[in-house]
Amino acid sequence: QSQLSQALNGLSDRAKEAKEFLVQLRNMVQQIQENSVEFEACLVAQCDALIDALNRRKAQLLSRVNKEHEHKLKVVRDQISHCTVKLRQTTGLMEYCLEVIKENDPSGFLQISDALIRRVHLTEDQWGKGTLTPRMTTDFDLNLDNAPLLQSIHQLDFVQMKVSSPVPAPPILQLEECCTHNNSATLSWKQPPLSTVQVEGYILELDDGNGGQFREVYVGKETMCTVDGLHFNSTYSARVKAFNKTGVSPYSKTLVLQTSEDTQSEEQTLPFPVPLERSQLRRMSPFSSTLNLQPSFPGRSYFELRSSAHQLSLHSSLQSLNSAVDIKKMVAVAWFSFDPASAHADIIFSNDNLTVTCNSYDDRVVLGKTGFSKGLHYWELSIDRYDNHPDPAFGVARIDVLKDAMLGKDDKAWAMYVDNNRSWFMHNNSHTNRTEGGITKGATVGVLLDLTRRTLTFSINEDQQGPVAFENLEGLFFPAVSLNRNVQV
């Protein structure tokens, strides 16, 4: 019995290791799927960038061909005009000489014959060598050498990275430095002692406080992160993993955190225009940022999970660790782009659906992909092109807003339309609050949707445009723009 018991203990340890190994393999399956989606997106973006570069180069080369075409036509047309004039003069001289030859008076003929002979010889000399030779060839002496590019395209392939170092070991959560305060949680971790594997960064994940799916809330090089905006009186699970060029480590042990009960603490609201903290949120996108906080906000992340009948979205809000101001309520940051599915057919999309224009002279409407029903939301749109003084409109709308008219023509949209001198607010085709100050190319239009106060406010180049535009807003609102072919945002 003793021997069998000892043998069973060893077998039990192996079974436990096997279960842990299966969990690790299942996590690898999920990670492979996530990495595949991310890698495919990166590949598509790289190929699209090459296609865009080729299209731009094609446009440049076509422009050169058109210039050569116009140059050749101009030279030939000038020669046609010059030759036509000379031929008309020569023909006139010939007709006059033939009339003179018919003259029966010898003395009259002799008086003008010498001058006519000299003029005929002079005119003949003017038709000298080269005069009747084309000054321009019909061929285009432009040969496109595309062989090197085609060769490069055929050679386009993945570069297999050599494994120079192993995958990092799982980080260790430092329990003595991890804590919660109200609805915030601070987590700290480190590499295992004696670990010599190079680490490029860490990925911190939290669940939704209800045992749901884990979400990335921080990616960066820091080893400490404060997460704000959690639900009060909730239990969250946290884990962290390390990564380098070789790959991603297994997860650390999972840490369970309990937030405080709701203390109904006073919230600090943000004035308009949104101050420095908001301006630091800018990325290449005109709207917001992704959840990869490492480039500008190492070690600090704010998020809140919200659920509605329409969507489950992850809202992030950020603040620098060095900020001395304790802001309890931050600007909500939600990634969204323009929505091709609900837009008018005349809308033209580019830049991963972050840039739009239109192929019609009539106003057409396009919506953002994300709808908002709670919270404070601010986004900006930059005017990339502004020709012939159009009247683009910016604001919010219901999903079933009219798509073939200016934003605000019906009762499903609340908008500000603006030209190069002034702006108006418009809802249900009612125009109010004309305000001086318009837009030009390069201008920035800001939209502040405060669904706590149920108001909508606009800004141009970070200065508030007019009073509060609309009040008593309630329901689900989508970012919206109407524009025609003379403007691109």
Kinemage of the C-alpha trace (Angstrom):
@kinemage 1
@onewidth
@group {chain A} dominant
@subgroup {mainchain}
@vectorlist {calphas} color= white
{ca gln a 1} P 0.000 0.000 0.000
{ca ser a 2} L 2.837 2.384 0.827
{ca gln a 3} L 4.578 1.700 -2.477
{ca leu a 4} L 1.343 2.116 -4.429
{ca ser a 5} L 0.582 5.366 -2.590
{ca gln a 6} L 4.029 6.766 -3.446
{ca ala a 7} L 3.621 5.723 -7.066
{ca leu a 8} L 0.203 7.399 -7.210
{ca asn a 9} L 1.681 10.610 -5.782
{ca gly a 10} L 4.238 10.704 -8.597
{ca leu a 11} L 1.568 9.965 -11.181
{ca ser a 12} L -0.661 12.663 -9.660
{ca asp a 13} L 2.151 15.201 -10.075
{ca arg a 14} L 2.508 14.210 -13.717
{ca ala a 15} L -1.250 14.546 -14.239
{ca lys a 16} L -1.182 18.004 -12.656
{ca glu a 17} L 1.698 19.035 -14.905
{ca ala a 18} L -0.210 17.666 -17.900
{ca lys a 19} L -3.280 19.744 -17.011
{ca glu a 20} L -1.147 22.874 -16.689
{ca phe a 21} L 0.519 22.024 -19.991
{ca leu a 22} L -2.889 21.651 -21.670
{ca val a 23} L -3.914 25.067 -20.342
{ca gln a 24} L -0.690 26.492 -21.776
{ca leu a 25} L -1.382 24.849 -25.143
{ca arg a 26} L -4.945 26.198 -25.202
{ca asn a 27} L -3.595 29.656 -24.425
{ca met a 28} L -1.152 29.186 -27.313
{ca val a 29} L -4.081 28.396 -29.642
{ca gln a 30} L -5.785 31.639 -28.657
{ca gln a 31} L -2.543 33.588 -28.933
{ca ile a 32} L -1.823 32.101 -32.364
{ca gln a 33} L -5.279 33.175 -33.545
{ca glu a 34} L -4.804 36.676 -32.157
{ca asn a 35} L -1.299 36.954 -33.639
{ca ser a 36} L -2.593 35.695 -36.980
{ca val a 37} L -5.262 38.410 -37.128
{ca glu a 38} L -2.738 41.063 -36.124
{ca phe a 39} L -0.151 39.810 -38.629
{ca glu a 40} L -2.695 39.651 -41.450
{ca ala a 41} L -3.775 43.218 -40.684
{ca cys a 42} L -0.136 44.332 -40.745
{ca leu a 43} L 0.473 42.506 -44.042
{ca val a 44} L -2.613 44.079 -45.636
{ca ala a 45} L -1.526 47.515 -44.418
{ca gln a 46} L 1.979 47.051 -45.851
{ca cys a 47} L 0.656 45.836 -49.213
{ca asp a 48} L -1.908 48.669 -49.315
{ca ala a 49} L 0.905 51.136 -48.636
{ca leu a 50} L 2.847 49.704 -51.609
{ca ile a 51} L -0.264 49.916 -53.793
{ca asp a 52} L -0.863 53.524 -52.716
{ca ala a 53} L 2.773 54.384 -53.474
{ca leu a 54} L 2.466 52.732 -56.895
{ca asn a 55} L -0.762 54.633 -57.624
{ca arg a 56} L 0.891 57.907 -56.661
{ca arg a 57} L 3.856 57.106 -58.895
{ca lys a 58} L 1.481 56.145 -61.714
{ca ala a 59} L -0.219 59.520 -61.387
{ca gln a 60} L 3.173 61.279 -61.540
{ca leu a 61} L 4.229 59.334 -64.638
{ca leu a 62} L 0.885 59.988 -66.343
{ca ser a 63} L 1.357 63.662 -65.608
{ca arg a 64} L 4.731 63.574 -67.381
{ca val a 65} L 3.169 61.800 -70.360
{ca asn a 66} L 0.438 64.443 -70.527
{ca lys a 67} L 3.047 67.207 -70.428
{ca glu a 68} L 4.975 65.558 -73.266
{ca his a 69} L 1.715 65.153 -75.167
{ca glu a 70} L 0.850 68.838 -74.793
{ca his a 71} L 4.386 69.875 -75.741
{ca lys a 72} L 4.334 67.826 -78.952
{ca leu a 73} L 0.904 69.146 -79.937
{ca lys a 74} L 2.009 72.750 -79.314
{ca val a 75} L 5.139 72.396 -81.486
{ca val a 76} L 3.225 70.773 -84.353
{ca arg a 77} L 0.370 73.285 -84.170
{ca asp a 78} L 2.824 76.203 -84.177
{ca gln a 79} L 4.531 74.733 -87.245
{ca ile a 80} L 1.158 74.250 -88.953
{ca ser a 81} L 0.265 77.876 -88.310
{ca his a 82} L 3.640 79.169 -89.515
{ca cys a 83} L 3.599 77.020 -92.646
{ca thr a 84} L 0.004 78.013 -93.439
{ca val a 85} L 0.917 81.716 -93.372
{ca lys a 86} L 3.964 81.194 -95.602
{ca leu a 87} L 1.969 79.049 -98.041
{ca arg a 88} L -0.732 81.717 -98.241
{ca gln a 89} L 1.922 84.383 -99.001
{ca thr a 90} L 3.629 82.137 -101.594
{ca thr a 91} L 0.360 81.304 -103.325
{ca gly a 92} L -0.547 84.983 -103.504
{ca leu a 93} L 2.828 85.831 -105.041
{ca met a 94} L 2.460 83.062 -107.629
{ca glu a 95} L -0.985 84.261 -108.667
{ca tyr a 96} L 0.285 87.842 -109.014
{ca cys a 97} L 3.269 86.730 -111.129
{ca leu a 98} L 0.999 84.740 -113.451
{ca glu a 99} L -1.119 87.869 -113.991
{ca val a 100} L 2.017 89.914 -114.726
{ca ile a 101} L 3.193 87.366 -117.305
{ca lys a 102} L -0.073 87.944 -119.160
{ca glu a 103} L 0.799 91.685 -119.431
{ca asn a 104} L 0.940 92.728 -123.187
{ca asp a 105} L 2.752 96.037 -122.602
{ca pro a 106} L 6.535 95.267 -122.834
{ca ser a 107} L 7.607 98.511 -121.177
{ca gly a 108} L 5.197 97.988 -118.278
{ca phe a 109} L 6.405 94.412 -117.860
{ca leu a 110} L 10.075 95.461 -117.806
{ca gln a 111} L 9.397 98.032 -115.087
{ca ile a 112} L 8.355 95.384 -112.529
{ca ser a 113} L 9.955 92.188 -113.808
{ca asp a 114} L 13.312 92.622 -111.985
{ca ala a 115} L 11.655 93.317 -108.637
{ca leu a 116} L 9.331 90.335 -109.067
{ca ile a 117} L 12.211 88.004 -109.977
{ca arg a 118} L 14.114 89.045 -106.821
{ca arg a 119} L 11.007 88.585 -104.691
{ca val a 120} L 10.355 85.118 -106.173
{ca his a 121} L 13.963 84.048 -105.447
{ca leu a 122} L 13.754 85.456 -101.907
{ca thr a 123} L 10.489 83.624 -101.244
{ca glu a 124} L 11.972 80.418 -102.642
{ca asp a 125} L 14.979 80.790 -100.355
{ca gln a 126} L 12.646 81.143 -97.375
{ca trp a 127} L 11.398 77.615 -98.145
{ca gly a 128} L 14.911 76.436 -97.516
{ca lys a 129} L 16.211 73.235 -96.082
{ca gly a 130} L 14.346 72.137 -92.967
{ca thr a 131} L 11.339 74.330 -93.470
{ca leu a 132} L 9.265 71.430 -94.755
{ca thr a 133} L 10.625 69.001 -92.167
{ca pro a 134} L 8.527 68.232 -89.036
{ca arg a 135} L 10.048 69.744 -85.914
{ca met a 136} L 8.579 67.019 -83.704
{ca thr a 137} L 8.295 63.252 -83.978
{ca thr a 138} L 5.053 61.420 -83.293
{ca asp a 139} L 6.768 58.876 -81.076
{ca phe a 140} L 6.975 59.295 -77.304
{ca asp a 141} L 10.602 58.855 -76.304
{ca leu a 142} L 9.614 57.655 -72.831
{ca asn a 143} L 10.323 54.066 -71.950
{ca leu a 144} L 9.097 52.852 -68.565
{ca asp a 145} L 11.639 50.530 -67.016
{ca asn a 146} L 9.446 48.403 -64.771
{ca ala a 147} L 11.672 45.315 -64.769
{ca pro a 148} L 13.422 46.104 -61.440
{ca leu a 149} L 10.076 46.768 -59.726
{ca leu a 150} L 8.508 43.600 -61.120
{ca gln a 151} L 11.544 41.665 -59.945
{ca ser a 152} L 11.211 43.217 -56.491
{ca ile a 153} L 7.505 42.349 -56.389
{ca his a 154} L 8.249 38.737 -57.327
{ca gln a 155} L 10.918 38.653 -54.630
{ca leu a 156} L 8.582 40.122 -52.017
{ca asp a 157} L 8.521 37.560 -49.240
{ca phe a 158} L 8.678 37.142 -45.490
{ca val a 159} L 12.011 37.498 -43.777
{ca gln a 160} L 12.413 34.590 -41.403
{ca met a 161} L 13.818 36.009 -38.195
{ca lys a 162} L 16.552 33.935 -36.646
{ca val a 163} L 15.982 32.986 -33.041
{ca ser a 164} L 18.727 34.917 -31.271
{ca ser a 165} L 17.330 34.451 -27.791
{ca pro a 166} L 14.681 32.316 -26.096
{ca val a 167} L 11.188 33.436 -25.173
{ca pro a 168} L 11.099 35.392 -21.873
{ca ala a 169} L 10.114 33.648 -18.688
{ca pro a 170} L 6.721 34.461 -17.144
{ca pro a 171} L 6.858 37.710 -15.108
{ca ile a 172} L 6.327 37.576 -11.350
{ca leu a 173} L 3.601 39.770 -9.848
{ca gln a 174} L 4.952 41.628 -6.800
{ca leu a 175} L 2.084 41.161 -4.381
{ca glu a 176} L 3.453 43.594 -1.807
{ca glu a 177} L 3.203 46.439 -4.362
{ca cys a 178} L -0.175 45.505 -5.874
{ca cys a 179} L -3.174 47.254 -4.341
{ca thr a 180} L -6.612 48.717 -5.002
{ca his a 181} L -8.074 52.128 -4.087
{ca asn a 182} L -11.713 52.988 -4.717
{ca asn a 183} L -12.222 51.808 -8.322
{ca ser a 184} L -8.528 51.876 -9.253
{ca ala a 185} L -5.988 49.049 -9.197
{ca thr a 186} L -2.191 49.288 -9.216
{ca leu a 187} L -0.214 46.272 -10.370
{ca ser a 188} L 3.541 45.702 -10.282
{ca trp a 189} L 5.643 42.892 -11.708
{ca lys a 190} L 9.248 41.910 -12.396
{ca gln a 191} L 11.310 39.365 -14.283
{ca pro a 192} L 12.307 36.217 -12.401
{ca pro a 193} L 15.622 36.425 -10.531
{ca leu a 194} L 18.712 35.376 -12.511
{ca ser a 195} L 16.797 35.702 -15.797
{ca thr a 196} L 19.124 36.872 -18.573
{ca val a 197} L 16.621 36.793 -21.456
{ca gln a 198} L 16.089 40.204 -23.032
{ca val a 199} L 12.540 41.580 -22.637
{ca glu a 200} L 11.149 44.233 -24.980
{ca gly a 201} L 7.879 44.840 -23.149
{ca tyr a 202} L 4.946 43.532 -21.173
{ca ile a 203} L 1.243 42.969 -21.815
{ca leu a 204} L -1.153 43.426 -18.892
{ca glu a 205} L -4.608 41.859 -19.119
{ca leu a 206} L -7.730 42.195 -16.940
{ca asp a 207} L -11.086 40.517 -17.200
{ca asp a 208} L -14.378 42.443 -17.066
{ca gly a 209} L -14.861 42.070 -13.311
{ca asn a 210} L -17.463 39.369 -13.830
{ca gly a 211} L -15.327 36.384 -14.792
{ca gly a 212} L -15.489 37.241 -18.502
{ca gln a 213} L -12.894 37.388 -21.232
{ca phe a 214} L -9.489 38.965 -20.571
{ca arg a 215} L -8.673 42.238 -22.370
{ca glu a 216} L -5.346 43.954 -22.948
{ca val a 217} L -5.194 47.176 -20.930
{ca tyr a 218} L -1.494 48.025 -21.192
{ca val a 219} L 1.374 47.256 -23.575
{ca gly a 220} L 4.770 48.796 -22.843
{ca lys a 221} L 8.135 48.597 -21.168
{ca glu a 222} L 7.075 49.715 -17.695
{ca thr a 223} L 6.737 47.212 -14.844
{ca met a 224} L 3.941 49.042 -13.020
{ca cys a 225} L 0.518 50.123 -14.240
{ca thr a 226} L -2.459 51.832 -12.599
{ca val a 227} L -5.861 50.952 -14.042
{ca asp a 228} L -8.676 53.398 -13.294
{ca gly a 229} L -12.369 53.422 -14.180
{ca leu a 230} L -13.114 49.928 -12.862
{ca his a 231} L -16.519 49.026 -11.472
{ca phe a 232} L -16.922 49.519 -7.719
{ca asn a 233} L -17.433 46.461 -5.519
{ca ser a 234} L -16.216 44.056 -8.213
{ca thr a 235} L -13.661 41.259 -8.370
{ca tyr a 236} L -11.123 41.460 -11.198
{ca ser a 237} L -8.523 38.945 -12.340
{ca ala a 238} L -5.189 40.260 -13.654
{ca arg a 239} L -2.277 38.604 -15.414
{ca val a 240} L 0.810 39.760 -17.281
{ca lys a 241} L 3.169 38.308 -19.876
{ca ala a 242} L 6.482 39.425 -21.391
{ca phe a 243} L 7.555 39.529 -25.030
{ca asn a 244} L 10.611 40.022 -27.235
{ca lys a 245} L 11.395 39.507 -30.915
{ca thr a 246} L 11.379 35.742 -30.424
{ca gly a 247} L 7.900 35.481 -28.980
{ca val a 248} L 5.631 35.869 -25.976
{ca ser a 249} L 6.133 34.294 -22.565
{ca pro a 250} L 3.508 32.267 -20.718
{ca tyr a 251} L 1.236 34.233 -18.403
{ca ser a 252} L 2.150 35.022 -14.852
{ca lys a 253} L 0.033 33.636 -12.048
{ca thr a 254} L -3.416 35.224 -12.001
{ca leu a 255} L -3.978 37.834 -9.306
{ca val a 256} L -7.497 38.479 -7.975
{ca leu a 257} L -8.304 42.105 -6.999
{ca gln a 258} L -11.337 43.471 -5.147
{ca thr a 259} L -12.384 47.102 -5.740
{ca ser a 260} L -14.004 49.214 -3.027
{ca glu a 261} L -17.695 49.756 -2.556
{ca asp a 262} L -19.112 52.802 -4.332
{ca thr a 263} L -18.313 55.852 -2.198
{ca gln a 264} L -20.210 58.282 -4.471
{ca ser a 265} L -17.049 60.417 -4.605
{ca glu a 266} L -17.358 63.791 -6.237
{ca glu a 267} L -16.363 63.650 -9.878
{ca gln a 268} L -14.266 66.345 -11.459
{ca thr a 269} L -15.611 67.339 -14.851
{ca leu a 270} L -13.537 68.721 -17.662
{ca pro a 271} L -14.193 72.178 -19.179
{ca phe a 272} L -14.437 72.849 -22.901
{ca pro a 273} L -12.182 73.009 -24.834
{ca val a 274} L -10.671 69.867 -23.310
{ca pro a 275} L -7.327 70.822 -21.683
{ca leu a 276} L -3.828 69.477 -22.059
{ca glu a 277} L -4.665 65.922 -21.048
{ca arg a 278} L -6.961 65.603 -24.051
{ca ser a 279} L -4.494 67.139 -26.463
{ca gln a 280} L -1.944 64.528 -25.425
{ca leu a 281} L -4.288 61.817 -26.672
{ca arg a 282} L -3.724 62.694 -30.309
{ca arg a 283} L -2.448 59.989 -32.631
{ca met a 284} L -2.150 59.682 -36.372
{ca ser a 285} L -5.876 58.943 -36.435
{ca pro a 286} L -8.138 62.042 -36.392
{ca phe a 287} L -10.340 60.354 -33.801
{ca ser a 288} L -8.496 58.529 -31.043
{ca ser a 289} L -5.915 55.937 -30.080
{ca thr a 290} L -5.686 52.195 -29.838
{ca leu a 291} L -5.176 50.310 -26.608
{ca asn a 292} L -1.427 50.183 -27.226
{ca leu a 293} L -0.507 52.873 -24.718
{ca gln a 294} L 3.252 52.436 -24.790
{ca pro a 295} L 4.242 55.214 -27.227
{ca ser a 296} L 2.946 58.122 -25.137
{ca phe a 297} L 1.671 56.829 -21.811
{ca pro a 298} L 4.027 54.240 -20.311
{ca gly a 299} L 2.681 52.475 -17.297
{ca arg a 300} L -0.770 54.048 -16.976
{ca ser a 301} L -4.078 52.921 -18.380
{ca tyr a 302} L -7.724 53.753 -17.689
{ca phe a 303} L -10.606 51.725 -19.009
{ca glu a 304} L -14.249 50.941 -18.489
{ca leu a 305} L -16.333 48.127 -19.956
{ca arg a 306} L -19.841 49.183 -20.944
{ca ser a 307} L -22.627 47.016 -22.308
{ca ser a 308} L -25.700 48.039 -24.260
{ca ala a 309} L -28.245 46.391 -26.523
{ca his a 310} L -26.164 47.508 -29.505
{ca gln a 311} L -22.568 46.740 -28.556
{ca leu a 312} L -19.973 45.749 -26.012
{ca ser a 313} L -17.069 48.151 -26.381
{ca leu a 314} L -13.893 48.831 -24.480
{ca his a 315} L -13.461 52.508 -23.643
{ca ser a 316} L -10.014 53.670 -22.631
{ca ser a 317} L -8.918 56.876 -21.003
{ca leu a 318} L -5.371 57.845 -20.271
{ca gln a 319} L -3.318 60.162 -18.100
{ca ser a 320} L 0.438 60.562 -17.743
{ca leu a 321} L 2.003 59.078 -14.614
{ca asn a 322} L 3.784 62.363 -14.050
{ca ser a 323} L 0.565 64.366 -13.806
{ca ala a 324} L 0.131 65.937 -10.373
{ca val a 325} L -3.637 66.371 -10.826
{ca asp a 326} L -5.920 63.666 -9.448
{ca ile a 327} L -8.635 63.576 -12.075
{ca lys a 328} L -11.255 61.032 -11.095
{ca lys a 329} L -13.232 61.263 -14.303
{ca met a 330} L -11.229 61.157 -17.521
{ca val a 331} L -12.112 61.805 -21.157
{ca ala a 332} L -13.536 58.596 -22.632
{ca val a 333} L -11.482 57.341 -25.569
{ca ala a 334} L -13.121 54.955 -28.025
{ca trp a 335} L -11.563 53.828 -31.270
{ca phe a 336} L -13.818 54.280 -34.276
{ca ser a 337} L -13.586 54.960 -38.000
{ca phe a 338} L -16.046 55.944 -40.722
{ca asp a 339} L -18.599 53.249 -41.598
{ca pro a 340} L -18.806 52.241 -45.291
{ca ala a 341} L -21.787 49.959 -44.604
{ca ser a 342} L -24.163 52.766 -43.598
{ca ala a 343} L -22.733 55.589 -45.749
{ca his a 344} L -24.197 57.007 -48.954
{ca ala a 345} L -22.897 55.295 -52.087
{ca asp a 346} L -21.223 58.526 -53.276
{ca ile a 347} L -18.875 58.628 -50.257
{ca ile a 348} L -15.251 57.710 -51.058
{ca phe a 349} L -13.189 56.065 -48.299
{ca ser a 350} L -9.403 55.925 -47.861
{ca asn a 351} L -6.747 55.666 -45.153
{ca asp a 352} L -8.350 52.604 -43.515
{ca asn a 353} L -11.770 54.374 -43.519
{ca leu a 354} L -10.378 57.311 -41.495
{ca thr a 355} L -10.546 59.737 -44.457
{ca val a 356} L -13.606 60.510 -46.588
{ca thr a 357} L -14.590 62.660 -49.526
{ca cys a 358} L -17.394 62.414 -52.081
{ca asn a 359} L -17.782 62.059 -55.854
{ca ser a 360} L -20.947 64.190 -55.976
{ca tyr a 361} L -21.515 67.926 -55.844
{ca asp a 362} L -24.517 67.238 -53.587
{ca asp a 363} L -24.088 66.755 -49.837
{ca arg a 364} L -23.778 63.143 -48.699
{ca val a 365} L -23.722 61.748 -45.141
{ca val a 366} L -21.287 59.280 -43.553
{ca leu a 367} L -21.426 57.978 -39.965
{ca gly a 368} L -18.864 56.662 -37.526
{ca lys a 369} L -18.919 52.966 -36.689
{ca thr a 370} L -19.426 53.432 -32.940
{ca gly a 371} L -22.592 54.764 -31.328
{ca phe a 372} L -22.644 56.484 -27.925
{ca ser a 373} L -25.457 56.490 -25.380
{ca lys a 374} L -23.560 57.352 -22.162
{ca gly a 375} L -20.553 59.323 -21.011
{ca leu a 376} L -18.444 62.190 -22.277
{ca his a 377} L -17.025 61.906 -25.795
{ca tyr a 378} L -14.814 64.227 -27.837
{ca trp a 379} L -13.376 63.741 -31.321
{ca glu a 380} L -11.703 65.903 -33.935
{ca leu a 381} L -11.836 66.014 -37.722
{ca ser a 382} L -9.134 67.674 -39.803
{ca ile a 383} L -9.960 69.430 -43.085
{ca asp a 384} L -7.557 67.896 -45.618
{ca arg a 385} L -9.013 69.666 -48.672
{ca tyr a 386} L -11.383 72.643 -48.992
{ca asp a 387} L -12.152 73.881 -52.538
{ca asn a 388} L -14.716 76.378 -53.846
{ca his a 389} L -16.163 77.196 -50.403
{ca pro a 390} L -18.429 74.192 -49.706
{ca asp a 391} L -20.529 73.859 -46.531
{ca pro a 392} L -19.530 70.639 -44.767
{ca ala a 393} L -21.511 69.738 -41.648
{ca phe a 394} L -20.279 67.977 -38.505
{ca gly a 395} L -22.188 66.515 -35.581
{ca val a 396} L -24.119 63.432 -34.470
{ca ala a 397} L -27.028 61.493 -35.923
{ca arg a 398} L -29.284 58.498 -35.509
{ca ile a 399} L -28.436 55.417 -37.526
{ca asp a 400} L -31.433 56.043 -39.862
{ca val a 401} L -30.542 59.664 -40.707
{ca leu a 402} L -31.060 60.858 -44.297
{ca lys a 403} L -27.888 60.077 -46.264
{ca asp a 404} L -28.578 62.187 -49.386
{ca ala a 405} L -28.964 65.633 -47.793
{ca met a 406} L -26.950 67.981 -45.613
{ca leu a 407} L -26.605 66.808 -42.029
{ca gly a 408} L -29.368 68.407 -39.945
{ca lys a 409} L -31.983 68.599 -42.695
{ca asp a 410} L -34.126 66.049 -40.861
{ca asp a 411} L -34.944 65.406 -37.202
{ca lys a 412} L -32.391 62.566 -36.974
{ca ala a 413} L -29.260 64.766 -36.919
{ca trp a 414} L -27.803 67.598 -34.824
{ca ala a 415} L -25.053 69.452 -36.687
{ca met a 416} L -22.953 72.534 -37.278
{ca tyr a 417} L -22.458 73.445 -40.934
{ca val a 418} L -19.703 75.913 -41.729
{ca asp a 419} L -18.141 77.771 -44.648
{ca asn a 420} L -14.974 79.848 -44.843
{ca asn a 421} L -16.516 82.781 -42.915
{ca arg a 422} L -19.223 81.629 -40.472
{ca ser a 423} L -21.176 78.698 -39.098
{ca trp a 424} L -24.752 77.749 -38.176
{ca phe a 425} L -26.330 75.044 -36.030
{ca met a 426} L -28.993 72.964 -37.754
{ca his a 427} L -31.551 70.365 -36.648
{ca asn a 428} L -34.770 69.407 -38.410
{ca asn a 429} L -33.903 71.972 -41.130
{ca ser a 430} L -33.933 74.799 -38.571
{ca his a 431} L -30.905 77.143 -38.682
{ca thr a 432} L -29.783 78.907 -35.497
{ca asn a 433} L -26.888 80.776 -33.897
{ca arg a 434} L -24.963 82.174 -36.819
{ca thr a 435} L -21.394 82.607 -35.588
{ca glu a 436} L -18.460 84.363 -37.279
{ca gly a 437} L -15.358 82.299 -37.995
{ca gly a 438} L -15.068 79.538 -40.586
{ca ile a 439} L -12.757 76.812 -41.779
{ca thr a 440} L -9.928 76.543 -44.269
{ca lys a 441} L -7.686 73.725 -45.418
{ca gly a 442} L -5.870 72.355 -42.372
{ca ala a 443} L -8.502 73.473 -39.860
{ca thr a 444} L -9.622 71.179 -37.037
{ca val a 445} L -13.278 70.773 -36.058
{ca gly a 446} L -13.943 69.386 -32.574
{ca val a 447} L -17.203 67.749 -31.464
{ca leu a 448} L -17.963 67.411 -27.739
{ca leu a 449} L -20.886 65.096 -26.951
{ca asp a 450} L -21.681 65.195 -23.227
{ca leu a 451} L -24.405 62.614 -22.608
{ca thr a 452} L -24.187 63.193 -18.859
{ca arg a 453} L -25.324 66.803 -19.327
{ca arg a 454} L -27.084 65.841 -22.598
{ca thr a 455} L -25.384 68.624 -24.591
{ca leu a 456} L -23.519 68.982 -27.884
{ca thr a 457} L -20.805 71.625 -28.351
{ca phe a 458} L -18.483 72.424 -31.278
{ca ser a 459} L -15.032 73.961 -31.651
{ca ile a 460} L -12.870 75.150 -34.532
{ca asn a 461} L -9.110 74.999 -34.026
{ca glu a 462} L -9.693 74.297 -30.299
{ca asp a 463} L -11.783 77.465 -29.770
{ca gln a 464} L -15.451 76.938 -28.906
{ca gln a 465} L -17.674 77.907 -31.852
{ca gly a 466} L -20.783 79.664 -30.611
{ca pro a 467} L -22.752 78.678 -27.489
{ca val a 468} L -23.791 75.175 -26.506
{ca ala a 469} L -25.329 73.977 -29.766
{ca phe a 470} L -27.954 71.500 -28.574
{ca glu a 471} L -29.402 70.388 -25.233
{ca asn a 472} L -31.652 67.597 -23.934
{ca leu a 473} L -30.013 64.964 -26.133
{ca glu a 474} L -30.949 61.394 -25.271
{ca gly a 475} L -30.565 58.044 -27.002
{ca leu a 476} L -27.943 56.451 -29.236
{ca phe a 477} L -25.844 58.880 -31.316
{ca phe a 478} L -23.274 58.205 -34.035
{ca pro a 479} L -20.528 60.645 -35.101
{ca ala a 480} L -21.640 62.073 -38.449
{ca val a 481} L -20.341 64.245 -41.317
{ca ser a 482} L -21.919 65.515 -44.524
{ca leu a 483} L -19.745 66.748 -47.403
{ca asn a 484} L -19.434 66.938 -51.181
{ca arg a 485} L -16.588 66.515 -53.651
{ca asn a 486} L -15.065 69.891 -52.791
{ca val a 487} L -13.977 68.869 -49.308
{ca gln a 488} L -12.081 65.980 -47.719
{ca val a 489} L -11.932 65.279 -43.978
